[in-house]
């Protein structure tokens, strides 16, 4: 690391190629003298991404791929990353300072096949001038659809009822048997009102809810008006909603925001849905709320950790529906995600504009 004062003297005293990177009031010099003029290389951490992405990359670059359809072991990632020009990764890999610096000065781009990028050390990327690509927008519809499916399955107790069919629990008709929380006439609170939150709101309208509210960092009155939604504070949303849907990003300000206090203030008939990130919820507090029937039910497509261990207490409850993080598991969506990730890398390595780039 060099200050603005001594950088010129440093350059004069050394006869190597340096890449100067500006960050805050500092200048970082990366030694690029050993960078080869040969074909650029890309490391892909999954062999089972849609072929369209790999085919694009193989036309222009040397591509090496982890051979198993499971997360690449960290030791293997650290072994393979040195000298690579780009990394095609997923949420399952922690791309921290160690991985990034191990890559060396050739690394120009990290592209993740996801809309989330909390697994990437953005601060290190910014310091070293490494561009980061991701895949927003393309999975919006798929995630919104899955959210509605999970909401209906949870509120109308579909999985619980289905188990009764096979276990002998299905008895002659009873007026209270498997009664759940309907959507007509209920108040729905959306925690997050970005692309996915707005698409969920549009899909809620045909079910005729009494009211849709949203809680977000920024109020969006014009957009909300079109969706017949109104802004509410977090406290209002938590205490007034019959259904709460989490559809925001995981950030320091949203980490475990749904804690013991939040669940304590919810209605007893509340159905809680999370298709965003497990870390937004204090899972122990959620378990206690469900066990003690302080809320009616929960539907989760995301948990902490993932996969959820088979001995996790949440799996012993009847009033929770858990899915294995399949929000974007739509065939066309996954094809587009692979395509965009590859195009992000192609653009970055050619010095062009990415399809979707994280602004560092």
N, C-alpha and C positions, 0 to 999 in steps of 0.2 A: 504494500500500500504506500502511495506516495502523495505528498501534499502538492498543491499547486505551485509552491515556491521552488521545490527541487526537481520537478519532473523534467525540465529541459536539460539540466545538468546530467540527469540519469541517462537520458536518451543519447547524449553526446558521448558518454563514457562506455556505452555498450553498443556492440555492432550486430545485434540480433534483431529479428522482426518482432515487434510488440504490438498487441492490440490494446489500445487505450480505452478504458471504460469509465464513464463518469457516474458517480453515485453520491448524492448529497454534496458535500464540499470536498470530496476525495476523488482521486484518480487511481484506478487499479490498472496495472500493466500485466497482461497475460503474455507469456513467452510463446510465440507462435512459430518460432524458427524451425521446430521439428515437424511442423504440419506438412503432410505429404501432398503432392499435387495429383496423386492418384484418385481414383473414383471414390466418392464419399460413401460412407457406410452407415447403415441403420440397424439398430438392434430392436427386435420386436419381442415383447414379453409373453405373447400368446400365439399359439399356432392355429387356434380355432376361431380367429376373427374372420369375418366375411372375406372371401378370396379377392374381391375387387380391390381392397386396400393393399394387400401384398403384391398383387399384379402391377399396380401403379408404381409402387416403390422399386420393384425389381427391374423395371425398364431403365431406370436412371442410376440406381445405386446398388452397392453390394449389401445384400440384406441377410442377416442371420437371425434365426428365430428359436426361441426356447421350444423344445420339442414336445413337452407334455401339456395336455389340456387342463392345466392347474396353475396356480400362481408360481412364478419363478422363485426358487429359493434365493434369499438375499445373498448368500455366498456366491451363487451362480451369477447373479446380476452384477455384483462387484467384480467378478472375474471377467465378464463379457463386455462391460461398458467402456473400459479404457480404449481410447482411440476412435470411438464412434462419433459420427457427425450428428446423429439424431437418435432419439429414443422414442419408440412407440410403446406406451405403457397403459396400464389400467388402474382403477382405484385400489386394486389389491396390492400394489407395490408402493412402498414408502420411498419417495424420491427425495431424500434429504441431502444435507450438505456433504456427507461422506460419499454418496453415490455420484453427486454432481461433480465434485472435485476429483474423484477417482477417474472420471471420464477423460479429463485432460482438456487442453485448449481447443481441441477439434470440435467439441460439443457445441453445436449452434442452436439446437432446438429440442424441446421435450414436448411431445404431443400425447395427450391422454384421450382415450376412447370413452369419455364421460363428460357430463355437464359440470360435475364437481371437480375441483382441483386442489382441495385441501390436503391431499397427500403429497403435494409438490412444495418444496421449499422455495417460495417465490422470492424471498429476500436474497438468497444466494443467486438465483437466476438473474435478478435485477443487477446485482453487483458484477456478475460475470458477463452480462450482455447476452444471456441465453433466452431465446424467445419461447413462449409457452402457448401451445394450441389446445383447444378443447372443443366439445361438440354441443353447444346450446341449440335451442330451437327445434332441432330435428327430433328430439324425444319428448317434446311438449305434449303432443296429442296422446302418445302411447301412455305416458305417465298419468295424464288426466283421466284417460279411460280406465286404467288400472285402479286409480283412486276411487272412482265411482263404483267399480266392481267390488272393491274391498269394503267400501262404505255400506253398500247394500247387503253384502254377505254378513257383515258384522251387525248392523242395525236390525236386520230381519232374522238373525240367528241361523243362517243357512247351513253353516258347517256343523253346528250343534244339532240341528234337526236331521241333517244327513246321517250323522253318526247313530242317531236313534233308529233309523231305518235298518241298519245293519247289526245293531247290538240288541234288538228286542225292546228298545225303549218306546217304540211307536205303539201307543195304546188307542182305544176308541176315542173319538172326538171329545175334547174338553174345551170349555170356553177360554181358559187361560193358558192352554198348552202352546209353548213356543212363541208367545206374544213378544214382539220387539218394538223398537222405536221407528215409527214411520217418518218419512221426510215431509209429507204434506203438512203444512201448518207449523213446522218447526223453525227454530232460529238456528242458522248455520254460521259459525265463525271461522274465517280463513286466517291462519297465521302465516302471512306472506301473500303478496298480491302481484307477483311477477308474472312471467309468461304462463307458468303452470297454474298458478292461483287463479288467473283470469279465465283460463280454459275450464278449470273446474267449476267456476262460478257459472259459466255459460251452460254447462251440462247439468247444473243443479236446477236451473229455472223451470224445465218441463215438469219437475217433481212438485212444483208449487209450494216452496217453502214460504213461511210467513215473512222471513227477513234474512238477508245475507249481509253480514258485516265482515270487514277485513281489518287486520292490524298489520301495519308495515311501517318502515322507516319514513317513507314519503307518502303523503296523501295524494290520491289520483282522482279527484272529483269528477272529471269529465269521463274518464274510462269507467269509473265505478257507476256513474249514472246510467250508462248504456247497459250495464249488467244488473241494474237495480240493486246495487250494493252500496253500503255506507260505511264510513270509517268508524272504528271503535278503538278505544285504548285497550291495552292488553288486559287490564283488570276488568273492564266492561265485557270484553269478549269471553274471558274465562268464566265469569259469574253468570252471564246471561244466555249462553249458547246451549242448545240441546245437542248440537253436533259441533265438534271442533276438528278442523282438518289442518294438519301441519304441512305446509308446502313452501318453506323458505330455505335459504342456504344455511349451512352450519358455519357460524362465525363466532368469534369470542363473545359477542353480545347475545347470541342465541344459544350458546352451549348450556345445556341443562336448564333452560329457562322454564320448562315445565317440571317444576320441582314439587316437593311435598306441599308447600303453601298453595301453589297453583291448583293441584288436584283437590286440595281441601276446600277450595272456593268454587269448584264446579258443581253443577246440578247433579243430583243423584241419578237422573235419567240420561246423563250426558254420554254420548258415544264419541270416543277419541280416536282419530285416525292419523297415522303418521306414514307418509310416503316420501319423506324428505331425507333426513339423516337420523340415525339412532342417537347420536350425541346431543341432539336438541332436547332429549328427554332424560330425566333422572329415572332410570329404569327400575331402581329399587322402590322409589316413590310411586311409580305407576303400578308396580306389583301390589303394593300395600293398598292402594286405592281400589284396585280390582278385587282383591281378596276380601276386603272389608265392605265391598259393595258401595263405596262412596261415589263411584261412577258406575254406569250400567255395563259398559263394554269398551273394548279397544280393538282396533284393527291395525296391524303393523306390517309394513313391507320392509322396514329397516329396523335393525336392532343393534345393540352393543353387547358382545362382539358379533361378528358375522363370519361363519355360521354360528347360530345360537347353540350352545352345548345342550345335549339331550337331557341333562339333569337340571337345566335352568328351571326355577320355580314357575316362571310364566307358562311353561308348557303343561303344567298341572292344573291350570285354570280352565273352566268351561267358557268364561265370558271374554275370551281373547281369541282373535284370529290372526295367525302369523304366516306371512308369506316370505319366501327366500329372496328378497330384493329383486323382484321381476318387473319393476315399473316400466322399464324400457324394453322388455322382452317381447317385442313384436318383430317378426322376421324382417319386414321392410325397414324398420327403424334401425335394427342392428346392422343391416347392409349399408345404410346411409352413414351410420356412425363410423364404420370402418373406412368408408370412402372419404369422409371429411377429414378424419385423422391423417390419412395418407396425403390428401391434398394440402393439409396444413404443413406437413413435413416437406413436401415437394416445393411449396412456395417459400418456406423459410430457407431451405438450402440453395435456392436460386435467388435469394434476396428480394422476393416479391411479397405482396400482401397476402396474408393468410385468409382462409375462409372465416375462421373464428380465432382470434388471438386475445389472450389475457393481457390487459393493459397493466404493465408493471410500473 
